[in-house]
């Protein structure tokens, strides 16, 4: 009797998993369709407004780049140099050293001839103590804020307090922005005064050739793990975020590259320091604030400004990163659970929030348990041809289709991987990632769900290799 | 198992047959997407190669024509019947590399092909209409100014904006009134950007802007844009109109923009109008008034500025410190620098000649 009940439950569970997978992938597919529409329109719009024309305009809003740095001695000088080469009229750069234990501050001091200075804080967001403010003698737009360790969100808040421009760009100190990235990402703020935040695209720098802080040759990474991540990023940004942008329901702006209206972020209290997902949490809080106060606003995503970043190339670090991302997602969604299915929050409460709660947050649980249930049923001989076909097609077939969508969107819009061999590899990766890599990421995300209650915070250790850069004209080692 | 027997096996179960069919359709769609990506790449590579070849042929001859070594007919004869629009796009990029008389030759080169662009002005896709206006304005502004002016009334604000920027770029003051009259269409755009666009038309546009600033019929946002543009133009004649605005308006944005204008063009007789805002409730208005006092003010305004240095808003304090420095009040700054105040280092820094 008990055995029959258990087997019945197993069958019911497997059927539910199947339905869940169908709904999940249909959701992805629909956002992909919206992304296609949005991207096509965006590419046309790019042709009608000349970026050079915008660069020449004195009406572009002043902007402050806030680059938090923690133990970034390997890349901080080059990344800062890259920021100094950005083509943007009126900008300041604040590199915020979050009590690094390595020689980050010393490297910056030496490279940019920093001198102690005073800068009146204009914001009052609470942060860990600021130990000193430095200004570059050689680059007058560059400032370094040295503070006690407090985590990334705390460091961004410190930068926010010293920011004097209407907009600020939050980024990672180890990311490389393309030279026109700021002009491109600021466009929504120019074209629609209601814009309070905009996110750009993050692309993976592993495998690319970098010269003097600029990516000059875009290639897929040589190692398999970073290659899978290239595809994931394409799917997340071009298919996912572009689609949500079209639905006017952007909930995530990557902490590695996003521009915000300073006054509004100060009004809502800056970045939350008690979550590891401070980037998403801020965006959700901004939505909530504006909707509750009935402030007309827009939060968008721009698909062509690019921040290049190094991705993890070992399973251990990648696992930690995904664990952290999942924790950030859950903490944010739980914190603002009041918005879930609440008509007061419009399409955010009724569409985006439920999607993220039921499909993004819970998917690792269902996916991992789904595989377990499938193999148990298989071992017990309870898997019919019907179920096996259906399970494999939704678990793997739909996944392949979605990745192909992302590759097609990349081809439609930007074609950043010029070598045809890289395109073939992306197509192959879209198939291969479903046999092992996807299951692994589901496991790591599940671990994030389990550890969310431990409330551990921090930057997450990322061993940087540096960008493998070389000055223009200088041969690479070994060439 | 042979194919017919396999098919029979599946057909025994209608659900399974449906599922298999669904999978086949989805699999085909997924494969289709991969094929689309490949085809897009092949097609784009082919186009790029073809256009690269065409442009490699056109470029040396275009250069010869531009410097007067060859007549325009030489390059026209190289443009195939189906390549007209591509030639226009090529010239659009080429035009950015030259100026003056050479630039006019590029316009002349494009002239026979620009009628090909005209049908695009009626396309339903907004971005295509905008692109057409952009093309005509860059390569045919002399011939098509009427069409560009009409585009200010296009149903799409994007097309209207492209037209406005094109007209502003032309620098002809006769279009200023037309643009000002349609500013309400651009209320979504950032005011500083609009001001910059208007100022790019040059000093000849100032009378129109002054009228707009002084005219309460215009929306305060439009008047604020006019004030910002006048500031960019350093239009000293706008000071009287600005003083009047400072006495009449209560709109925060307009006050801030007008005080900013006053900081650049105000004179001693405008001080009463500025002083009345030094104690305003809005920090941005106070900060701008303090900055204006720093530029225009007299010695009797120093106490105001010292008071502002202690203002609860850091923005006001910052402007006050700069204003004291600007006003040459070194002794006052030195006293503030010596005081036991959290903001004393700010005064010290300015005394050392470093920016605040």
Contacts between the chains, C-beta under 8 A, distances in Angstrom:
chain1	res1	chain2	res2	distance
A	41	B	127	6.5
A	44	B	125	6.7
A	44	B	127	3.5
A	44	B	128	6.5
A	44	B	131	7.2
A	45	B	127	4.9
A	45	B	130	7.6
A	45	B	158	7.4
A	47	B	127	7.0
A	47	B	131	5.1
A	48	B	127	5.1
A	48	B	128	7.9
A	48	B	130	3.5
A	48	B	131	4.4
A	48	B	133	8.0
A	48	B	134	5.6
A	48	B	158	6.9
A	48	B	162	6.0
A	49	B	130	7.5
A	49	B	134	7.7
A	49	B	162	7.0
A	50	B	134	7.2
A	52	B	96	6.8
A	53	B	165	7.2
A	57	B	193	6.4
A	57	B	196	5.0
A	57	B	197	7.3
A	57	B	200	7.9
A	58	B	196	4.6
A	58	B	199	7.6
A	58	B	232	6.7
A	59	B	190	6.7
A	59	B	192	4.5
A	59	B	193	3.5
A	59	B	194	7.0
A	59	B	195	6.1
A	59	B	196	3.0
A	59	B	197	6.7
A	60	B	192	7.8
A	60	B	193	7.0
A	61	B	190	6.5
A	61	B	192	6.4
A	117	B	349	7.0
A	117	B	354	6.8
A	118	B	345	3.9
A	118	B	346	6.1
A	118	B	348	7.2
A	118	B	349	4.8
A	120	B	314	5.5
A	120	B	317	6.7
A	120	B	318	5.6
A	120	B	321	8.0
A	120	B	343	6.7
A	120	B	346	5.2
A	120	B	356	6.9
A	121	B	314	6.4
A	122	B	314	4.4
A	122	B	315	6.0
A	122	B	318	7.2
A	123	B	314	8.0
A	135	B	354	7.8
A	140	B	355	7.7
A	164	B	318	7.7
A	189	B	190	6.4
A	190	B	189	6.6
A	190	B	190	4.7
A	190	B	193	4.9
A	191	B	188	6.9
A	191	B	189	6.1
A	191	B	190	7.7
A	192	B	188	5.0
A	192	B	189	7.6
A	193	B	187	7.8
A	193	B	188	5.9
A	193	B	189	6.6
A	193	B	190	5.3
A	193	B	191	7.3
A	194	B	188	7.0
A	385	B	13	7.7
A	385	B	16	6.3
A	386	B	13	6.3
A	386	B	15	5.8
A	386	B	16	4.6
A	386	B	19	6.4
A	389	B	16	6.9
A	389	B	19	5.8
A	389	B	20	6.6
A	389	B	23	6.8
A	390	B	19	5.5
A	393	B	19	7.5
A	393	B	22	7.7
A	393	B	23	4.6
A	393	B	26	7.0
A	393	B	27	7.9
A	397	B	23	6.4
A	397	B	26	6.1
A	397	B	27	6.2
A	397	B	30	6.8
A	398	B	26	7.0
A	400	B	30	5.5
A	401	B	26	6.3
A	401	B	29	6.4
A	401	B	30	3.4
A	401	B	33	6.5
A	404	B	30	5.3
A	404	B	31	7.9
A	404	B	33	3.8
A	404	B	34	4.7
A	404	B	37	6.8
A	405	B	33	5.6
A	407	B	33	7.5
A	407	B	34	7.1
A	407	B	37	4.7
A	408	B	33	4.9
A	408	B	34	7.7
A	408	B	36	4.9
A	408	B	37	4.4
A	408	B	40	7.0
A	410	B	37	7.7
A	411	B	36	7.7
A	411	B	37	4.6
A	411	B	40	4.1
A	411	B	41	5.6
A	411	B	44	7.6
A	412	B	40	6.2
A	415	B	41	7.2
A	415	B	44	6.6
A	420	B	41	6.4
A	420	B	45	7.4
A	423	B	37	6.8
A	423	B	38	7.0
A	423	B	41	5.4
A	426	B	37	8.0
A	427	B	34	5.2
A	427	B	37	6.8
A	427	B	38	7.5
A	430	B	34	7.4
